Amino acid sequence: MDDLTIIQKLVVWAPPVLLAVTFHEVAHGWMARELGDHTAEAQGRLSLNPIKHIDPIGTVLLPIFMLLTSGFIFGWAKPVPVTWGNLRSPRRDMALVALAGPLANLVMLIGWLVLVKIGFTLGADQEFFSTPMVLMGFAGITINSVLMILNLLPLPPLDGSRLVAALLPPRWAWRYGQVEPYGLIILIILMVTGVLGQLMGPPMSFIDKLVGSAL
């Protein structure tokens, strides 16, 4: 994609990014509803309309800035509200709600992979259709891989921390959760120092190999 213009890159990346963060958040809200909490539904956050989930910084400015300045891209949407006390089994169910987001990204990753395969099948004879499908498909694979792996990191408030908290004794889980107000700052420090890239590199490479073998 290096030979694309800025406008072309935005056109290729915008739909996969918006779909990735939207389905991720809707999956959280849907799972919460199934487990007894209707907060997200009551606030209209189970909608697939991206506008309801866009965070001006995390969904728009940061992804665009990173897309134009680096080969790494990530972002976030407005978190879907979950009322912990409404869940039938709060500790267990919060872990299931958290896991729903990365699983949604995995499903979308597979969907974009299918689109790439269709694009390759069409080939050069139908380049007008196949090229955008392949480029957008690879963008979708990338952003969903990043979101899935990133959110599984055990850093509050990322989804992985909810899974860890469910396994810890309640007292330890409470102390662990006290890190949450500083989570974004820690994440930015990890990114700037290159530690985040080192943590995500191996699983990203593993997914790349799986995608390559599937194609």
C-alpha positions as CSV (number, residue, x, y, z in Angstrom):
1,M,0.0,0.0,0.0
2,D,3.0,2.3,0.1
3,D,2.4,3.5,-3.5
4,L,-1.2,4.7,-2.6
5,T,-2.0,8.4,-2.2
6,I,-3.2,9.7,1.1
7,I,-6.8,9.8,-0.1
8,Q,-6.5,6.3,-1.4
9,K,-5.2,5.0,1.9
10,L,-8.0,6.7,3.8
11,V,-10.6,5.2,1.4
12,V,-9.0,1.7,1.8
13,W,-8.6,1.9,5.6
14,A,-11.7,3.8,6.8
15,P,-14.4,1.1,6.3
16,P,-12.3,-1.7,8.0
17,V,-11.4,0.5,10.9
18,L,-15.0,1.7,11.5
19,L,-16.4,-1.8,11.1
20,A,-13.7,-3.2,13.4
21,V,-14.3,-0.9,16.3
22,T,-18.1,-0.8,15.8
23,F,-18.6,-4.6,15.9
24,H,-16.1,-4.9,18.8
25,E,-18.2,-2.6,20.9
26,V,-21.5,-4.0,19.8
27,A,-20.3,-7.5,20.7
28,H,-19.6,-6.3,24.2
29,G,-23.1,-4.8,24.5
30,W,-24.8,-7.8,23.0
31,M,-23.0,-10.3,25.3
32,A,-23.9,-8.0,28.3
33,R,-27.5,-8.0,27.3
34,E,-27.6,-11.8,27.0
35,L,-26.1,-12.1,30.5
36,G,-28.7,-9.8,32.1
37,D,-27.4,-6.2,31.6
38,H,-29.5,-4.0,29.3
39,T,-27.6,-0.8,29.9
40,A,-26.0,-0.6,26.4
41,E,-29.3,-1.5,24.7
42,A,-31.1,1.2,26.7
43,Q,-28.6,3.8,25.5
44,G,-28.8,2.8,21.9
45,R,-25.3,1.3,21.8
46,L,-26.2,-2.0,20.2
47,S,-26.6,-0.2,16.9
48,L,-24.3,-1.0,13.9
49,N,-24.3,2.7,13.1
50,P,-20.6,3.7,13.5
51,I,-21.5,7.2,14.5
52,K,-22.9,6.0,17.8
53,H,-19.5,4.4,18.7
54,I,-17.0,7.0,17.3
55,D,-14.5,8.5,19.7
56,P,-13.1,11.6,17.9
57,I,-9.6,10.9,19.1
58,G,-9.4,7.1,19.2
59,T,-11.5,6.4,16.1
60,V,-10.6,9.3,13.9
61,L,-7.6,11.4,14.7
62,L,-5.2,8.7,16.1
63,P,-5.8,6.1,13.4
64,I,-5.3,8.7,10.6
65,F,-2.2,10.1,12.3
66,M,-0.7,6.6,12.7
67,L,-1.6,5.6,9.2
68,L,0.1,8.6,7.7
69,T,3.2,8.5,9.9
70,S,3.9,4.8,10.7
71,G,3.2,1.3,9.6
72,F,1.4,0.5,12.8
73,I,-2.3,1.5,13.4
74,F,-4.6,1.1,16.3
75,G,-7.5,3.0,17.8
76,W,-10.6,2.6,20.0
77,A,-14.3,3.5,20.1
78,K,-16.4,4.8,22.9
79,P,-16.6,2.0,25.4
80,V,-20.0,0.3,25.6
81,P,-21.5,0.9,29.1
82,V,-21.8,-2.3,31.2
83,T,-23.5,-2.2,34.7
84,W,-21.5,-4.8,36.5
85,G,-24.2,-5.4,39.2
86,N,-26.9,-6.3,36.6
87,L,-25.0,-9.3,35.4
88,R,-26.2,-12.7,36.7
89,S,-22.7,-13.8,37.8
90,P,-20.7,-10.6,37.7
91,R,-17.1,-11.9,37.9
92,R,-17.6,-14.6,35.3
93,D,-19.9,-12.6,33.1
94,M,-17.6,-9.6,32.9
95,A,-14.9,-11.9,31.5
96,L,-17.4,-13.2,28.9
97,V,-18.4,-9.7,28.0
98,A,-14.8,-8.7,27.6
99,L,-14.0,-11.8,25.5
100,A,-16.8,-11.0,23.1
101,G,-15.0,-8.0,21.6
102,P,-11.8,-9.8,20.5
103,L,-13.9,-12.8,19.3
104,A,-15.9,-10.3,17.1
105,N,-12.5,-9.1,15.7
106,L,-11.5,-12.7,14.9
107,V,-14.8,-13.3,13.0
108,M,-14.3,-10.1,11.0
109,L,-10.7,-11.0,10.3
110,I,-11.9,-14.3,8.8
111,G,-14.5,-12.3,6.8
112,W,-11.9,-10.0,5.4
113,L,-9.7,-13.0,4.5
114,V,-12.5,-14.4,2.5
115,L,-12.8,-11.1,0.6
116,V,-9.1,-11.2,-0.2
117,K,-9.5,-14.7,-1.6
118,I,-12.4,-13.6,-3.7
119,G,-10.3,-10.7,-5.0
120,F,-7.4,-13.0,-5.9
121,T,-9.9,-15.3,-7.7
122,L,-11.2,-12.4,-9.8
123,G,-7.6,-11.6,-10.7
124,A,-6.3,-9.0,-13.2
125,D,-9.1,-9.6,-15.6
126,Q,-11.4,-7.7,-13.3
127,E,-8.9,-5.4,-11.6
128,F,-11.4,-2.6,-11.1
129,F,-13.1,-4.8,-8.5
130,S,-10.3,-7.2,-7.4
131,T,-7.7,-4.6,-6.4
132,P,-9.9,-2.6,-4.0
133,M,-11.2,-5.9,-2.5
134,V,-7.7,-7.2,-1.9
135,L,-6.4,-3.9,-0.5
136,M,-9.4,-3.3,1.8
137,G,-9.3,-7.0,2.8
138,F,-5.7,-6.9,3.9
139,A,-6.5,-3.6,5.8
140,G,-9.3,-5.4,7.5
141,I,-7.1,-8.3,8.4
142,T,-4.5,-6.0,9.8
143,I,-6.8,-3.8,11.9
144,N,-8.7,-6.7,13.3
145,S,-5.5,-8.6,14.2
146,V,-4.2,-5.5,16.0
147,L,-7.4,-4.9,17.9
148,M,-7.8,-8.5,18.9
149,I,-4.2,-8.9,20.2
150,L,-4.1,-5.5,21.7
151,N,-7.3,-5.9,23.7
152,L,-6.2,-9.3,25.0
153,L,-3.2,-7.7,26.7
154,P,-3.7,-7.9,30.5
155,L,-3.5,-4.1,31.0
156,P,-6.6,-2.5,32.6
157,P,-9.0,-1.4,31.1
158,L,-8.2,-3.6,28.0
159,D,-10.4,-6.7,27.7
160,G,-7.5,-9.0,28.7
161,S,-7.5,-7.5,32.2
162,R,-11.2,-8.5,32.7
163,L,-10.2,-12.1,31.9
164,V,-7.3,-11.9,34.4
165,A,-9.5,-10.3,37.1
166,A,-12.1,-13.1,36.8
167,L,-9.3,-15.6,37.7
168,L,-7.9,-13.6,40.6
169,P,-9.2,-13.7,44.2
170,P,-11.6,-10.8,44.7
171,R,-9.2,-8.9,46.9
172,W,-6.4,-9.2,44.3
173,A,-8.7,-8.4,41.5
174,W,-9.7,-5.1,43.2
175,R,-6.1,-4.1,43.6
176,Y,-5.4,-5.1,40.0
177,G,-8.3,-2.9,38.9
178,Q,-6.7,0.2,40.6
179,V,-4.3,0.4,37.6
180,E,-7.2,1.2,35.2
181,P,-7.0,5.1,35.5
182,Y,-3.4,4.9,34.3
183,G,-3.9,2.3,31.7
184,L,-4.0,4.6,28.7
185,I,-0.8,6.4,29.8
186,I,0.9,3.1,30.3
187,L,-0.2,1.9,26.9
188,I,1.2,5.1,25.2
189,I,4.5,4.7,27.1
190,L,4.7,1.1,25.9
191,M,4.0,2.2,22.3
192,V,6.5,5.1,22.3
193,T,9.3,3.0,23.8
194,G,8.7,0.1,21.3
195,V,7.7,-2.4,24.0
196,L,4.2,-2.6,22.7
197,G,5.5,-3.6,19.3
198,Q,7.7,-6.3,20.8
199,L,4.8,-7.7,22.8
200,M,2.5,-7.8,19.8
201,G,5.1,-8.8,17.2
202,P,5.1,-12.6,17.8
203,P,1.3,-13.0,17.7
204,M,1.0,-10.7,14.7
205,S,3.6,-12.8,12.9
206,F,1.7,-15.9,13.8
207,I,-1.5,-14.5,12.3
208,D,0.4,-13.4,9.2
209,K,1.6,-16.9,8.7
210,L,-1.8,-18.4,9.1
211,V,-3.3,-15.8,6.7
212,G,-0.5,-16.6,4.2
213,S,-1.1,-20.3,4.4
214,A,-4.9,-19.7,3.9
215,L,-4.3,-17.8,0.8
